[in-house]
C-alpha cells in the first residue's frame, strides 16, 4: 500500500474554514513531489488551539483510498524550506 509523507501547517484561523464547512478537503505536496488531496476531517484528531501542524504520513489502499493519516513528527526549524 502506498504511503506518502508530507509537511502540514494550517493555523487555527484557517482550520475554522473546514469546521464551518466552507472547505472540505486539504491538498498537499508529498516529499516526493506528488499532489495529494484528502478529506479535512482526516486530521481532526491532530487539531489543537494553534491549528494543525507537523510531518504526517498518509497511507492508501490499492485503489488509492485513504486508510490512515499518522502524525510522525512535530515541525522543526529544519522542516521549513
N, CA, C and O atoms as a GROMACS GRO file, in nm:
protein
  324
    1UNK      N    1   0.083  -0.118   0.000
    1UNK     CA    2   0.000   0.000   0.000
    1UNK      C    3   0.088   0.125   0.000
    1UNK      O    4   0.186   0.132   0.075
    2UNK      N    5   0.055   0.221  -0.082
    2UNK     CA    6   0.136   0.343  -0.088
    2UNK      C    7   0.127   0.425   0.040
    2UNK      O    8   0.020   0.436   0.101
    3UNK      N    9   0.239   0.483   0.079
    3UNK     CA   10   0.246   0.574   0.193
    3UNK      C   11   0.314   0.701   0.146
    3UNK      O   12   0.422   0.696   0.086
    4UNK      N   13   0.253   0.815   0.173
    4UNK     CA   14   0.305   0.945   0.132
    4UNK      C   15   0.336   1.028   0.255
    4UNK      O   16   0.253   1.038   0.346
    5UNK      N   17   0.454   1.087   0.259
    5UNK     CA   18   0.495   1.173   0.370
    5UNK      C   19   0.485   1.318   0.325
    5UNK      O   20   0.523   1.352   0.213
    6UNK      N   21   0.434   1.404   0.414
    6UNK     CA   22   0.421   1.546   0.381
    6UNK      C   23   0.425   1.630   0.508
    6UNK      O   24   0.404   1.580   0.619
    7UNK      N   25   0.452   1.758   0.490
    7UNK     CA   26   0.451   1.855   0.598
    7UNK      C   27   0.323   1.938   0.587
    7UNK      O   28   0.284   1.978   0.477
    8UNK      N   29   0.259   1.961   0.700
    8UNK     CA   30   0.134   2.035   0.700
    8UNK      C   31   0.138   2.140   0.811
    8UNK      O   32   0.179   2.113   0.923
    9UNK      N   33   0.094   2.260   0.776
    9UNK     CA   34   0.078   2.366   0.877
    9UNK      C   35  -0.043   2.450   0.837
    9UNK      O   36  -0.039   2.524   0.739
   10UNK      N   37  -0.149   2.438   0.914
   10UNK     CA   38  -0.270   2.518   0.892
   10UNK      C   39  -0.299   2.589   1.024
   10UNK      O   40  -0.331   2.524   1.123
   11UNK      N   41  -0.288   2.723   1.026
   11UNK     CA   42  -0.314   2.796   1.151
   11UNK      C   43  -0.460   2.786   1.193
   11UNK      O   44  -0.548   2.755   1.112
   12UNK      N   45  -0.485   2.814   1.320
   12UNK     CA   46  -0.619   2.800   1.378
   12UNK      C   47  -0.726   2.875   1.301
   12UNK      O   48  -0.835   2.822   1.278
   13UNK      N   49  -0.698   2.999   1.259
   13UNK     CA   50  -0.800   3.077   1.188
   13UNK      C   51  -0.836   3.015   1.053
   13UNK      O   52  -0.950   3.029   1.008
   14UNK      N   53  -0.742   2.948   0.989
   14UNK     CA   54  -0.772   2.882   0.861
   14UNK      C   55  -0.844   2.748   0.882
   14UNK      O   56  -0.928   2.710   0.801
   15UNK      N   57  -0.810   2.679   0.989
   15UNK     CA   58  -0.873   2.549   1.012
   15UNK      C   59  -1.022   2.567   1.041
   15UNK      O   60  -1.100   2.474   1.022
   16UNK      N   61  -1.062   2.685   1.087
   16UNK     CA   62  -1.204   2.712   1.110
   16UNK      C   63  -1.286   2.703   0.982
   16UNK      O   64  -1.405   2.670   0.987
   17UNK      N   65  -1.224   2.731   0.868
   17UNK     CA   66  -1.294   2.720   0.740
   17UNK      C   67  -1.342   2.576   0.716
   17UNK      O   68  -1.447   2.554   0.655
   18UNK      N   69  -1.266   2.479   0.765
   18UNK     CA   70  -1.305   2.339   0.749
   18UNK      C   71  -1.420   2.304   0.844
   18UNK      O   72  -1.510   2.229   0.807
   19UNK      N   73  -1.417   2.360   0.964
   19UNK     CA   74  -1.524   2.334   1.060
   19UNK      C   75  -1.654   2.401   1.021
   19UNK      O   76  -1.762   2.349   1.048
   20UNK      N   77  -1.644   2.518   0.957
   20UNK     CA   78  -1.764   2.590   0.912
   20UNK      C   79  -1.824   2.528   0.786
   20UNK      O   80  -1.938   2.559   0.750
   21UNK      N   81  -1.749   2.441   0.720
   21UNK     CA   82  -1.799   2.374   0.601
   21UNK      C   83  -1.770   2.446   0.471
   21UNK      O   84  -1.819   2.404   0.365
   22UNK      N   85  -1.693   2.555   0.475
   22UNK     CA   86  -1.660   2.626   0.351
   22UNK      C   87  -1.546   2.558   0.275
   22UNK      O   88  -1.530   2.581   0.155
   23UNK      N   89  -1.469   2.476   0.343
   23UNK     CA   90  -1.363   2.396   0.280
   23UNK      C   91  -1.384   2.251   0.323
   23UNK      O   92  -1.422   2.224   0.438
   24UNK      N   93  -1.360   2.159   0.231
   24UNK     CA   94  -1.387   2.019   0.261
   24UNK      C   95  -1.265   1.928   0.249
   24UNK      O   96  -1.260   1.822   0.310
   25UNK      N   97  -1.168   1.970   0.171
   25UNK     CA   98  -1.051   1.884   0.152
   25UNK      C   99  -0.923   1.965   0.164
   25UNK      O  100  -0.922   2.088   0.150
   26UNK      N  101  -0.816   1.893   0.189
   26UNK     CA  102  -0.682   1.951   0.201
   26UNK      C  103  -0.599   1.895   0.086
   26UNK      O  104  -0.605   1.776   0.056
   27UNK      N  105  -0.521   1.982   0.023
   27UNK     CA  106  -0.430   1.941  -0.083
   27UNK      C  107  -0.288   1.972  -0.038
   27UNK      O  108  -0.258   2.084   0.001
   28UNK      N  109  -0.203   1.872  -0.044
   28UNK     CA  110  -0.062   1.887  -0.006
   28UNK      C  111   0.027   1.828  -0.114
   28UNK      O  112  -0.020   1.754  -0.200
   29UNK      N  113   0.154   1.862  -0.108
   29UNK     CA  114   0.253   1.802  -0.195
   29UNK      C  115   0.339   1.710  -0.109
   29UNK      O  116   0.397   1.754  -0.009
   30UNK      N  117   0.348   1.585  -0.147
   30UNK     CA  118   0.427   1.489  -0.070
   30UNK      C  119   0.576   1.523  -0.083
   30UNK      O  120   0.616   1.601  -0.170
   31UNK      N  121   0.655   1.464   0.003
   31UNK     CA  122   0.800   1.484  -0.004
   31UNK      C  123   0.857   1.440  -0.139
   31UNK      O  124   0.962   1.488  -0.181
   32UNK      N  125   0.788   1.349  -0.207
   32UNK     CA  126   0.830   1.301  -0.339
   32UNK      C  127   0.780   1.389  -0.452
   32UNK      O  128   0.814   1.367  -0.568
   33UNK      N  129   0.699   1.491  -0.419
   33UNK     CA  130   0.650   1.585  -0.520
   33UNK      C  131   0.512   1.555  -0.574
   33UNK      O  132   0.466   1.626  -0.665
   34UNK      N  133   0.444   1.455  -0.523
   34UNK     CA  134   0.311   1.419  -0.572
   34UNK      C  135   0.205   1.500  -0.499
   34UNK      O  136   0.210   1.515  -0.377
   35UNK      N  137   0.107   1.554  -0.575
   35UNK     CA  138  -0.006   1.624  -0.513
   35UNK      C  139  -0.105   1.522  -0.457
   35UNK      O  140  -0.140   1.424  -0.524
   36UNK      N  141  -0.148   1.546  -0.334
   36UNK     CA  142  -0.239   1.454  -0.266
   36UNK      C  143  -0.355   1.536  -0.209
   36UNK      O  144  -0.334   1.640  -0.147
   37UNK      N  145  -0.476   1.487  -0.231
   37UNK     CA  146  -0.596   1.551  -0.176
   37UNK      C  147  -0.666   1.452  -0.085
   37UNK      O  148  -0.680   1.335  -0.120
   38UNK      N  149  -0.709   1.499   0.032
   38UNK     CA  150  -0.778   1.411   0.125
   38UNK      C  151  -0.880   1.493   0.205
   38UNK      O  152  -0.869   1.615   0.212
   39UNK      N  153  -0.979   1.426   0.265
   39UNK     CA  154  -1.082   1.498   0.342
   39UNK      C  155  -1.021   1.566   0.465
   39UNK      O  156  -0.938   1.508   0.535
   40UNK      N  157  -1.063   1.688   0.490
   40UNK     CA  158  -1.010   1.765   0.602
   40UNK      C  159  -1.035   1.695   0.736
   40UNK      O  160  -0.955   1.708   0.828
   41UNK      N  161  -1.143   1.623   0.745
   41UNK     CA  162  -1.175   1.552   0.870
   41UNK      C  163  -1.071   1.449   0.910
   41UNK      O  164  -1.067   1.407   1.026
   42UNK      N  165  -0.987   1.408   0.817
   42UNK     CA  166  -0.885   1.307   0.846
   42UNK      C  167  -0.779   1.356   0.944
   42UNK      O  168  -0.713   1.275   1.009
   43UNK      N  169  -0.762   1.489   0.956
   43UNK     CA  170  -0.663   1.542   1.050
   43UNK      C  171  -0.728   1.600   1.176
   43UNK      O  172  -0.660   1.659   1.260
   44UNK      N  173  -0.857   1.584   1.189
   44UNK     CA  174  -0.931   1.644   1.301
   44UNK      C  175  -0.869   1.608   1.436
   44UNK      O  176  -0.861   1.695   1.524
   45UNK      N  177  -0.827   1.486   1.455
   45UNK     CA  178  -0.773   1.446   1.586
   45UNK      C  179  -0.638   1.510   1.616
   45UNK      O  180  -0.589   1.501   1.729
   46UNK      N  181  -0.576   1.574   1.517
   46UNK     CA  182  -0.447   1.640   1.537
   46UNK      C  183  -0.459   1.792   1.552
   46UNK      O  184  -0.358   1.861   1.567
   47UNK      N  185  -0.581   1.845   1.549
   47UNK     CA  186  -0.603   1.990   1.561
   47UNK      C  187  -0.597   2.029   1.709
   47UNK      O  188  -0.657   1.964   1.795
   48UNK      N  189  -0.524   2.138   1.736
   48UNK     CA  190  -0.522   2.195   1.871
   48UNK      C  191  -0.552   2.344   1.861
   48UNK      O  192  -0.596   2.391   1.756
   49UNK      N  193  -0.529   2.419   1.965
   49UNK     CA  194  -0.563   2.561   1.966
   49UNK      C  195  -0.481   2.642   1.867
   49UNK      O  196  -0.520   2.753   1.831
   50UNK      N  197  -0.368   2.590   1.823
   50UNK     CA  198  -0.282   2.658   1.726
   50UNK      C  199  -0.318   2.622   1.582
   50UNK      O  200  -0.270   2.686   1.488
   51UNK      N  201  -0.401   2.521   1.563
   51UNK     CA  202  -0.435   2.471   1.430
   51UNK      C  203  -0.387   2.327   1.418
   51UNK      O  204  -0.407   2.247   1.509
   52UNK      N  205  -0.324   2.296   1.307
   52UNK     CA  206  -0.266   2.162   1.288
   52UNK      C  207  -0.132   2.180   1.219
   52UNK      O  208  -0.120   2.256   1.123
   53UNK      N  209  -0.031   2.109   1.268
   53UNK     CA  210   0.100   2.118   1.205
   53UNK      C  211   0.182   1.994   1.236
   53UNK      O  212   0.159   1.926   1.336
   54UNK      N  213   0.277   1.967   1.150
   54UNK     CA  214   0.367   1.855   1.172
   54UNK      C  215   0.400   1.783   1.042
   54UNK      O  216   0.361   1.825   0.933
   55UNK      N  217   0.471   1.676   1.059
   55UNK     CA  218   0.502   1.586   0.948
   55UNK      C  219   0.408   1.468   0.961
   55UNK      O  220   0.394   1.410   1.069
   56UNK      N  221   0.343   1.433   0.852
   56UNK     CA  222   0.242   1.328   0.852
   56UNK      C  223   0.273   1.224   0.746
   56UNK      O  224   0.345   1.251   0.649
   57UNK      N  225   0.218   1.106   0.764
   57UNK     CA  226   0.219   1.002   0.662
   57UNK      C  227   0.076   0.963   0.632
   57UNK      O  228  -0.004   0.941   0.723
   58UNK      N  229   0.045   0.956   0.504
   58UNK     CA  230  -0.088   0.918   0.458
   58UNK      C  231  -0.075   0.783   0.391
   58UNK      O  232   0.003   0.768   0.296
   59UNK      N  233  -0.150   0.687   0.438
   59UNK     CA  234  -0.149   0.553   0.382
   59UNK      C  235  -0.274   0.532   0.299
   59UNK      O  236  -0.384   0.564   0.342
   60UNK      N  237  -0.257   0.477   0.180
   60UNK     CA  238  -0.369   0.448   0.089
   60UNK      C  239  -0.380   0.298   0.066
   60UNK      O  240  -0.285   0.224   0.085
   61UNK      N  241  -0.500   0.256   0.025
   61UNK     CA  242  -0.517   0.116  -0.014
   61UNK      C  243  -0.479   0.100  -0.161
   61UNK      O  244  -0.429   0.194  -0.223
   62UNK      N  245  -0.500  -0.016  -0.216
   62UNK     CA  246  -0.460  -0.044  -0.354
   62UNK      C  247  -0.540   0.037  -0.456
   62UNK      O  248  -0.499   0.048  -0.572
   63UNK      N  249  -0.655   0.096  -0.414
   63UNK     CA  250  -0.734   0.179  -0.503
   63UNK      C  251  -0.714   0.328  -0.475
   63UNK      O  252  -0.794   0.412  -0.516
   64UNK      N  253  -0.605   0.360  -0.403
   64UNK     CA  254  -0.570   0.497  -0.365
   64UNK      C  255  -0.673   0.563  -0.276
   64UNK      O  256  -0.688   0.685  -0.280
   65UNK      N  257  -0.743   0.485  -0.197
   65UNK     CA  258  -0.836   0.540  -0.098
   65UNK      C  259  -0.764   0.552   0.036
   65UNK      O  260  -0.681   0.469   0.072
   66UNK      N  261  -0.798   0.657   0.108
   66UNK     CA  262  -0.736   0.684   0.237
   66UNK      C  263  -0.761   0.570   0.335
   66UNK      O  264  -0.875   0.527   0.355
   67UNK      N  265  -0.654   0.521   0.395
   67UNK     CA  266  -0.663   0.420   0.500
   67UNK      C  267  -0.639   0.487   0.635
   67UNK      O  268  -0.715   0.467   0.729
   68UNK      N  269  -0.531   0.566   0.643
   68UNK     CA  270  -0.493   0.626   0.770
   68UNK      C  271  -0.399   0.743   0.747
   68UNK      O  272  -0.320   0.744   0.653
   69UNK      N  273  -0.408   0.842   0.836
   69UNK     CA  274  -0.310   0.950   0.843
   69UNK      C  275  -0.247   0.944   0.980
   69UNK      O  276  -0.316   0.941   1.082
   70UNK      N  277  -0.113   0.943   0.983
   70UNK     CA  278  -0.039   0.937   1.108
   70UNK      C  279   0.048   1.061   1.123
   70UNK      O  280   0.111   1.105   1.028
   71UNK      N  281   0.050   1.118   1.243
   71UNK     CA  282   0.141   1.228   1.276
   71UNK      C  283   0.272   1.163   1.315
   71UNK      O  284   0.277   1.087   1.412
   72UNK      N  285   0.380   1.193   1.242
   72UNK     CA  286   0.507   1.125   1.269
   72UNK      C  287   0.612   1.214   1.333
   72UNK      O  288   0.708   1.163   1.392
   73UNK      N  289   0.597   1.347   1.324
   73UNK     CA  290   0.696   1.436   1.385
   73UNK      C  291   0.640   1.577   1.394
   73UNK      O  292   0.559   1.618   1.310
   74UNK      N  293   0.682   1.651   1.496
   74UNK     CA  294   0.643   1.792   1.503
   74UNK      C  295   0.724   1.871   1.402
   74UNK      O  296   0.827   1.824   1.352
   75UNK      N  297   0.679   1.993   1.372
   75UNK     CA  298   0.756   2.079   1.284
   75UNK      C  299   0.878   2.129   1.360
   75UNK      O  300   0.872   2.156   1.480
   76UNK      N  301   0.988   2.140   1.288
   76UNK     CA  302   1.109   2.196   1.347
   76UNK      C  303   1.163   2.301   1.251
   76UNK      O  304   1.115   2.314   1.139
   77UNK      N  305   1.260   2.374   1.294
   77UNK     CA  306   1.318   2.480   1.210
   77UNK      C  307   1.371   2.423   1.080
   77UNK      O  308   1.363   2.489   0.976
   78UNK      N  309   1.424   2.304   1.081
   78UNK     CA  310   1.480   2.247   0.958
   78UNK      C  311   1.373   2.190   0.863
   78UNK      O  312   1.404   2.154   0.750
   79UNK      N  313   1.247   2.183   0.910
   79UNK     CA  314   1.139   2.133   0.826
   79UNK      C  315   1.101   2.236   0.720
   79UNK      O  316   1.051   2.200   0.613
   80UNK      N  317   1.124   2.365   0.747
   80UNK     CA  318   1.084   2.472   0.655
   80UNK      C  319   1.190   2.492   0.549
   80UNK      O  320   1.310   2.494   0.578
   81UNK      N  321   1.145   2.508   0.427
   81UNK     CA  322   1.236   2.523   0.313
   81UNK      C  323   1.238   2.666   0.268
   81UNK      O  324   1.309   2.701   0.173
   0.00000   0.00000   0.00000
